[in-house]
Amino acid sequence: MKYRGALSPRMVYSVLTLLLVLFTIAHSQEHNLQSSVRTYKTVGATELKAHVFTPTDSVQGKLRPAIVLLHGGGWNAGSPEWTYDDAKRFVGLGMVAIAGEYRLSDQKSITPLEAMADARDLVRWVRQNAKDLAVDPHRIAIYGVSAGGHLAAAAAVFPHQEENKLSAVPDALILVSPAVSIVDDHWPQVLLGTRAPVKDISPAENISKKLPPILIIEGAADTETPLVAVQRFCERARQMGGTCELHVYPGLGHILSRNLDPHAQEEGPFDPDPAAVTDAHAKEDAFLARIGYTNQKEPSDTRDPSHPSSFFTSSVPAGGDYLQ
């Protein structure tokens, strides 16, 4: 999760490989949609963009559930385009999808604190513009991958001064290989510098209230966002009265990669397991249906019995069930 400086050719190759796999899986599910890019926030000369995807069959006056998508990249790399395929997939379920840009850490004036503020402001912008976006302001989910998972969880966990104006707390969370307990990770502290201790921005260590419904996809062999840290977050969320549905994929690493080399899990090349990714998508879709965001029926079992790595367990810490 530590992307130092500009993207290396190795990292570019890794990202392109990941996007190719996701595109191949999602291509058969492509639906008609319309897209636009809007500015949701201006900081000095920097305009932060919201990439909005809407079903073309929208009915005037009908409000749809929305989902905000936050890419990964170690807080200092990445772009909204990394989540385009997932955005289109959610549009296919009848949702409005917003892939968000946030400020990337530069080890100078921009840190994860700024990215956290941007993620909050993006959720708030969607609520403030709900009528224009044809969005139900009470059904705004958030989807975060890796460092984006940290920003998504942080929007739900941490109180902030602007909350008395218009809430930035999402109504549901889908997190993939999320950085939700980062007290043992040196990299975020490097990015924070002296601005704050890393414990102060670690979601699991700061949950003090009931959170919205959560679904998490995690590889059991993930060395970047370890399973034990994700379990810590889920357990704390449950202790506070919330639900946290954790699906663990044995034999897979960060972002469901089959490449378990720790360096590769950090910087690539990633090798996401297509069967596991397909199964994870089915679990995400079913979660959204259960909480009333879509009308999709519960999918049939998509796992291949001949492909052990495509099987998952819901565990706490091994053998229990996080689904309440």
C-alpha positions as CSV (number, residue, x, y, z in Angstrom):
1,M,0.0,0.0,0.0
2,K,3.1,2.2,0.0
3,Y,3.4,4.0,-3.3
4,R,6.4,6.3,-3.0
5,G,6.5,9.1,-5.5
6,A,5.3,8.7,-9.1
7,L,3.8,5.4,-10.4
8,S,6.6,3.1,-11.5
9,P,6.3,1.1,-14.8
10,R,5.8,-2.0,-12.5
11,M,2.9,-0.3,-10.8
12,V,1.4,0.9,-14.0
13,Y,1.5,-2.7,-15.4
14,S,0.0,-4.0,-12.2
15,V,-2.9,-1.5,-12.3
16,L,-3.6,-2.2,-16.0
17,T,-3.6,-5.9,-15.3
18,L,-6.1,-5.5,-12.5
19,L,-8.4,-3.2,-14.6
20,L,-8.2,-5.7,-17.5
21,V,-9.5,-8.5,-15.2
22,L,-12.2,-6.4,-13.8
23,F,-13.2,-5.2,-17.3
24,T,-13.4,-8.7,-18.6
25,I,-15.7,-9.8,-15.7
26,A,-17.9,-6.7,-16.0
27,H,-18.1,-6.4,-19.8
28,S,-20.9,-8.9,-20.1
29,Q,-22.9,-6.8,-17.6
30,E,-22.5,-3.5,-19.4
31,H,-25.7,-1.5,-19.2
32,N,-26.8,1.8,-20.8
33,L,-25.6,4.7,-18.8
34,Q,-24.8,8.4,-19.1
35,S,-21.9,10.0,-17.4
36,S,-20.6,13.4,-16.5
37,V,-17.7,15.0,-14.6
38,R,-18.5,17.7,-12.1
39,T,-16.5,19.7,-9.6
40,Y,-17.6,19.0,-6.1
41,K,-14.9,21.0,-4.2
42,T,-12.3,23.6,-4.9
43,V,-9.2,24.0,-2.8
44,G,-7.1,26.9,-4.0
45,A,-6.5,26.3,-7.6
46,T,-7.3,22.6,-7.4
47,E,-10.8,21.4,-8.5
48,L,-11.8,18.0,-7.2
49,K,-14.0,16.1,-9.5
50,A,-17.0,13.7,-9.1
51,H,-17.4,11.3,-12.0
52,V,-21.1,10.6,-12.1
53,F,-22.7,7.6,-13.7
54,T,-26.5,7.4,-14.1
55,P,-28.8,4.8,-15.7
56,T,-30.3,6.1,-19.0
57,D,-33.7,4.8,-18.0
58,S,-34.1,7.2,-15.2
59,V,-37.7,8.3,-14.6
60,Q,-38.2,12.0,-13.9
61,G,-38.8,12.6,-10.2
62,K,-37.7,9.1,-9.2
63,L,-34.9,9.1,-6.6
64,R,-32.3,6.3,-6.8
65,P,-29.9,4.9,-4.2
66,A,-26.4,6.2,-4.8
67,I,-22.9,4.8,-4.2
68,V,-19.7,6.8,-3.8
69,L,-16.5,5.0,-4.9
70,L,-13.1,5.7,-3.5
71,H,-10.0,4.2,-5.2
72,G,-7.0,2.8,-3.5
73,G,-3.3,3.7,-3.9
74,G,-1.8,4.1,-0.5
75,W,-3.2,7.6,-0.1
76,N,-0.6,9.0,-2.6
77,A,-1.5,7.4,-5.9
78,G,-4.6,6.5,-8.0
79,S,-7.5,8.2,-9.7
80,P,-11.3,7.8,-10.1
81,E,-10.9,5.9,-13.3
82,W,-9.6,3.0,-11.2
83,T,-13.2,2.4,-10.0
84,Y,-15.0,2.9,-13.3
85,D,-15.9,-0.7,-13.9
86,D,-17.3,-1.1,-10.4
87,A,-19.3,2.2,-11.0
88,K,-20.8,0.8,-14.2
89,R,-21.6,-2.4,-12.4
90,F,-23.6,-0.6,-9.7
91,V,-25.4,1.5,-12.4
92,G,-26.5,-1.9,-13.8
93,L,-28.2,-2.5,-10.5
94,G,-30.2,0.7,-10.9
95,M,-28.0,3.0,-8.7
96,V,-26.3,6.3,-9.3
97,A,-22.6,5.8,-9.0
98,I,-20.1,8.6,-8.2
99,A,-16.3,7.9,-8.6
100,G,-14.6,10.5,-6.5
101,E,-11.3,12.3,-6.7
102,Y,-9.4,13.2,-3.5
103,R,-6.2,14.9,-2.8
104,L,-3.1,12.6,-2.8
105,S,-0.5,12.8,-0.1
106,D,2.7,14.5,-1.1
107,Q,4.6,14.2,2.3
108,K,4.5,18.0,2.5
109,S,1.2,19.9,2.8
110,I,-1.2,17.2,1.8
111,T,-1.7,14.2,4.1
112,P,-4.4,11.5,4.6
113,L,-6.2,14.1,6.7
114,E,-6.9,16.1,3.6
115,A,-8.1,13.0,1.8
116,M,-10.4,12.2,4.7
117,A,-11.9,15.7,4.5
118,D,-12.4,15.4,0.7
119,A,-14.2,12.0,1.1
120,R,-16.6,13.6,3.7
121,D,-17.2,16.6,1.4
122,L,-17.9,14.3,-1.5
123,V,-20.6,12.5,0.4
124,R,-22.0,15.8,1.6
125,W,-22.0,17.1,-1.9
126,V,-24.0,14.1,-3.1
127,R,-26.6,14.8,-0.4
128,Q,-26.7,18.5,-1.0
129,N,-27.3,17.9,-4.7
130,A,-29.5,14.9,-4.3
131,K,-32.4,16.3,-6.3
132,D,-30.3,17.3,-9.2
133,L,-28.5,13.9,-9.2
134,A,-31.9,12.1,-8.8
135,V,-30.5,10.5,-5.6
136,D,-32.3,9.4,-2.5
137,P,-30.4,11.4,0.2
138,H,-31.1,8.7,2.8
139,R,-29.6,5.8,0.7
140,I,-26.1,6.8,-0.1
141,A,-23.6,4.0,0.2
142,I,-19.8,4.2,0.0
143,Y,-17.4,1.8,-1.6
144,G,-13.7,1.9,-0.8
145,V,-10.7,-0.2,-1.9
146,S,-7.6,-0.4,0.3
147,A,-6.7,3.2,1.2
148,G,-10.0,4.2,-0.2
149,G,-11.5,1.7,2.3
150,H,-9.9,3.7,5.0
151,L,-11.4,7.0,3.8
152,A,-14.8,5.3,3.4
153,A,-14.7,3.9,7.0
154,A,-13.3,7.2,8.3
155,A,-16.3,9.1,6.9
156,A,-18.6,6.8,9.1
157,V,-16.4,6.7,12.2
158,F,-15.0,10.1,12.9
159,P,-17.1,13.1,14.1
160,H,-16.4,16.4,12.4
161,Q,-17.5,20.0,12.8
162,E,-19.5,20.2,9.6
163,E,-21.8,17.4,10.6
164,N,-24.3,19.7,12.2
165,K,-24.8,21.3,8.7
166,L,-25.3,18.3,6.4
167,S,-24.3,14.8,7.3
168,A,-21.3,13.2,5.6
169,V,-21.9,9.8,7.2
170,P,-22.7,7.2,4.5
171,D,-25.8,5.0,4.9
172,A,-23.9,1.7,4.1
173,L,-20.3,0.6,3.5
174,I,-18.8,-1.9,1.1
175,L,-15.0,-2.2,1.7
176,V,-12.5,-4.2,-0.3
177,S,-9.1,-5.1,1.4
178,P,-9.6,-2.0,3.5
179,A,-7.1,-0.2,5.7
180,V,-9.4,0.0,8.7
181,S,-6.9,-0.6,11.5
182,I,-3.6,1.1,10.7
183,V,-1.8,1.5,14.0
184,D,0.8,-1.1,13.1
185,D,1.4,0.3,9.6
186,H,4.4,2.7,9.4
187,W,3.4,4.2,6.0
188,P,0.4,6.3,7.1
189,Q,2.6,7.9,9.8
190,V,5.2,8.8,7.2
191,L,2.5,10.6,5.2
192,L,1.0,12.3,8.3
193,G,4.4,13.6,9.4
194,T,3.9,15.6,12.6
195,R,0.3,16.5,11.8
196,A,-1.2,13.7,13.9
197,P,-0.4,10.3,15.4
198,V,-1.6,7.5,13.2
199,K,-3.9,6.1,15.9
200,D,-6.0,9.3,15.7
201,I,-7.0,8.4,12.1
202,S,-7.3,4.6,12.5
203,P,-11.0,3.7,12.2
204,A,-11.0,0.5,14.3
205,E,-9.4,2.2,17.3
206,N,-11.9,5.1,17.2
207,I,-15.4,3.5,16.8
208,S,-17.6,5.1,19.5
209,K,-21.1,4.7,18.0
210,K,-23.2,2.3,16.0
211,L,-22.1,2.4,12.4
212,P,-24.2,1.9,9.2
213,P,-24.4,-1.7,7.7
214,I,-20.9,-2.9,6.5
215,L,-19.8,-5.5,4.1
216,I,-16.1,-6.4,3.8
217,I,-14.2,-8.4,1.2
218,E,-10.8,-9.6,2.4
219,G,-8.1,-12.1,1.3
220,A,-6.9,-14.3,4.1
221,A,-3.3,-14.0,3.0
222,D,-3.4,-10.2,2.7
223,T,-0.1,-8.7,4.0
224,E,-1.0,-5.0,3.2
225,T,-4.3,-4.8,5.1
226,P,-4.0,-7.9,7.3
227,L,-7.1,-10.0,8.2
228,V,-6.5,-9.6,11.9
229,A,-6.8,-5.8,11.5
230,V,-10.0,-6.1,9.5
231,Q,-11.4,-8.5,12.1
232,R,-10.6,-6.0,14.8
233,F,-12.6,-3.3,13.0
234,C,-15.6,-5.7,12.4
235,E,-15.6,-6.9,16.0
236,R,-15.6,-3.3,17.4
237,A,-18.4,-2.3,15.0
238,R,-20.5,-5.2,16.3
239,Q,-19.7,-4.3,19.9
240,M,-21.2,-0.9,19.2
241,G,-24.4,-2.5,17.9
242,G,-23.8,-2.4,14.2
243,T,-23.6,-5.2,11.6
244,C,-20.3,-6.1,9.8
245,E,-20.5,-8.9,7.2
246,L,-17.0,-10.2,6.6
247,H,-16.2,-12.5,3.6
248,V,-12.7,-14.0,3.8
249,Y,-11.1,-15.7,0.7
250,P,-8.5,-18.3,1.7
251,G,-5.3,-18.4,-0.3
252,L,-5.7,-14.9,-1.7
253,G,-3.9,-11.6,-0.8
254,H,-4.5,-7.9,-1.2
255,I,-7.4,-7.1,-3.5
256,L,-8.0,-10.9,-3.9
257,S,-4.6,-11.3,-5.6
258,R,-3.2,-14.8,-6.3
259,N,0.3,-13.3,-6.2
260,L,1.2,-13.6,-2.5
261,D,4.7,-12.1,-2.6
262,P,4.6,-9.3,0.0
263,H,6.3,-6.9,-2.3
264,A,3.9,-7.7,-5.0
265,Q,1.0,-7.2,-2.6
266,E,2.4,-3.7,-1.9
267,E,3.3,-2.5,-5.4
268,G,2.2,-5.2,-7.8
269,P,1.9,-7.0,-10.1
270,F,-1.5,-8.0,-8.7
271,D,-3.1,-11.1,-10.0
272,P,-6.8,-11.0,-8.9
273,D,-8.5,-14.4,-8.9
274,P,-11.4,-14.0,-11.5
275,A,-13.6,-16.6,-9.7
276,A,-13.2,-14.9,-6.4
277,V,-13.8,-11.4,-7.9
278,T,-17.0,-12.7,-9.5
279,D,-18.1,-14.2,-6.2
280,A,-17.3,-11.0,-4.3
281,H,-19.3,-9.0,-6.7
282,A,-22.3,-11.3,-6.2
283,K,-21.9,-10.9,-2.4
284,E,-21.8,-7.1,-2.8
285,D,-24.9,-7.1,-5.0
286,A,-26.8,-9.4,-2.5
287,F,-25.8,-7.0,0.4
288,L,-27.3,-4.0,-1.5
289,A,-30.5,-6.0,-2.1
290,R,-30.8,-7.0,1.5
291,I,-30.6,-3.4,2.7
292,G,-33.1,-2.2,0.2
293,Y,-30.9,-0.5,-2.3
294,T,-31.7,-2.7,-5.3
295,N,-34.3,-5.2,-6.4
296,Q,-31.8,-7.9,-7.3
297,K,-32.7,-11.4,-6.3
298,E,-30.2,-13.4,-4.1
299,P,-27.7,-14.8,-6.5
300,S,-27.1,-18.5,-6.8
301,D,-23.8,-19.9,-5.5
302,T,-21.1,-18.7,-8.0
303,R,-18.2,-20.6,-6.6
304,D,-16.5,-23.3,-8.5
305,P,-16.0,-26.5,-6.4
306,S,-12.9,-27.3,-8.4
307,H,-11.3,-23.9,-7.6
308,P,-10.6,-23.8,-3.8
309,S,-9.5,-20.2,-3.8
310,S,-12.9,-19.1,-4.9
311,F,-14.5,-20.2,-1.7
312,F,-14.9,-17.8,1.2
313,T,-15.7,-18.0,4.9
314,S,-17.4,-15.5,7.1
315,S,-15.3,-15.7,10.2
316,V,-14.5,-14.1,13.6
317,P,-11.8,-14.9,14.0
318,A,-12.1,-18.4,12.4
319,G,-15.4,-20.2,11.9
320,G,-17.9,-17.7,13.4
321,D,-20.2,-15.5,11.4
322,Y,-20.2,-11.7,11.2
323,L,-23.6,-11.6,9.5
324,Q,-26.3,-10.4,12.0
